[in-house]
Amino acid sequence: MHDDAPLLAADDAPLSAEERAEGWLPIREVARRTGVNPVTLRAWERRYGLIVPQRTAKGHRLYGQAHVERVQAILTWLNRGVAVGQIRALLDHDSPPAGSADGPWEQLRGELLEAVAGLAERPLDDAYNRALALYPPQTLCRHLLLPLLDELEQRWQGQFGAALERVFFRSWLRSKLGARVYHNNRQQQGAPVLLANLSELPMEPGLWLCAWLLSDSQCAVEVLDWTLPTGELNLAVERVRPRALLLYSSQALEATQLRRQLPRLHAACAVPLLLAGPAVQIHRDELAAFEHLTLADSPLDAHHFLQQRGLLAAP
């Protein structure tokens, strides 16, 4: 059993008036402010001593502003590609990082690629879960999952067995991210972001990466992972009443989508409207005519835009 398990309830316990007056924060408030979930904060403390909170007599953790700033500094190094195990020396002694400039990511991607090639779900799960325990979703998306998807697409060009590997990996990824989205949605209230797949390919990895990043920022999401007629997509907006509509496609859009359907949706949509994925790069010149349509090349760009608009929790 996880050695923090007996303290989980204590970590969630409300602070006393005295603790609040002294400026202490519970772990979930630190998670809300930084975007790093409590499981990862505990792992950083237990495995690497990166964050060492105060403890009350009952054992629950207390964090101050200095801890929040340290978490933010850790995220800065992670976004530079430094392995989590190298960061304490950087923070405490201002020493340069050792090892490969690619940090842990090349080895992790290699493990995942090998598992996909072998259709080996358990090793794939194990490697992914180890990374998820140590790195926030945005870091994993930037340094692990998006590069992995690029490597897989190159691997699958003209290779016998490519369709089998693609279906295996996309099914696995949707299952993993969908489960996390479901869990996060149970904790949220208010209008969701509605995500819709514009391509003819089901289980779009980029669509689910968008959903995962948004839901991890304390925002409910609803995912329509199948192409819908524009009229029914309008109906979905009317019924769901989302805070924003995010369209995703990894394929070129059809002429009717560009000339008729997208303009109609654009005109009818009363909430922020985004188009994300490779379709943005393919049709950037044509899409520039839609003044109020936001273009996002990647899931990270879509997440950043919605956060800047105040539609997600601040990091």
TAVEN-V440456 format. One record per backbone hydrogen bond with DSSP energy under -0.5 kcal/mol. CO is the residue of the C=O (numbers start at 1). NH is the residue of the N-H. If there is no record, write none. Layout:
((CO/NH) (CO/NH))
This chain:
((2/5) (4/7) (4/8) (5/8) (7/11) (8/12) (10/13) (16/20) (17/21) (18/22) (19/24) (20/23) (25/63) (26/29) (26/30) (27/31) (28/32) (29/33) (30/34) (31/35) (35/37) (37/41) (38/42) (39/43) (40/44) (41/45) (42/46) (43/47) (43/48) (44/48) (44/49) (44/50) (45/49) (51/53) (54/62) (56/59) (60/56) (62/54) (63/25) (64/68) (65/69) (66/70) (67/71) (68/72) (69/73) (70/74) (71/75) (72/76) (73/77) (74/78) (75/79) (76/80) (77/80) (77/82) (78/81) (83/86) (84/87) (86/90) (87/91) (88/92) (89/93) (89/95) (90/94) (100/103) (102/105) (104/108) (105/109) (106/110) (107/111) (108/112) (109/113) (110/114) (111/115) (112/116) (113/117) (114/118) (115/120) (116/119) (119/121) (120/124) (121/125) (122/126) (123/127) (124/128) (125/129) (126/130) (127/131) (128/132) (129/133) (130/134) (131/134) (131/135) (136/140) (137/141) (138/142) (139/143) (140/144) (140/145) (141/146) (144/148) (145/149) (146/150) (147/151) (148/152) (149/153) (150/154) (151/155) (152/156) (154/157) (156/158) (156/159) (159/162) (161/165) (162/166) (163/167) (164/168) (165/169) (166/170) (167/171) (168/172) (169/173) (170/174) (171/175) (172/176) (173/177) (174/178) (175/179) (176/180) (177/181) (178/182) (179/183) (180/184) (181/185) (182/186) (183/187) (184/187) (185/188) (192/194) (192/243) (192/244) (193/195) (193/222) (194/246) (195/224) (196/198) (196/248) (200/202) (204/208) (205/209) (206/210) (207/211) (208/212) (209/213) (210/214) (211/215) (212/216) (214/217) (214/219) (215/218) (217/313) (220/193) (222/195) (223/225) (224/197) (224/226) (229/233) (230/234) (231/235) (232/236) (233/237) (234/238) (235/239) (236/240) (237/241) (243/272) (244/194) (245/247) (245/274) (246/196) (247/276) (248/198) (248/199) (249/279) (254/258) (255/259) (256/260) (256/261) (257/262) (260/264) (261/265) (262/266) (263/267) (264/268) (265/269) (272/245) (273/294) (274/247) (275/296) (276/249) (277/280) (277/281) (278/282) (279/283) (281/284) (283/287) (284/288) (286/289) (287/290) (289/291) (290/293) (292/273) (292/294) (294/275) (296/277) (298/302) (299/303) (300/304) (301/305) (302/306) (303/307) (304/308) (305/309) (306/311) (306/312) (307/310))
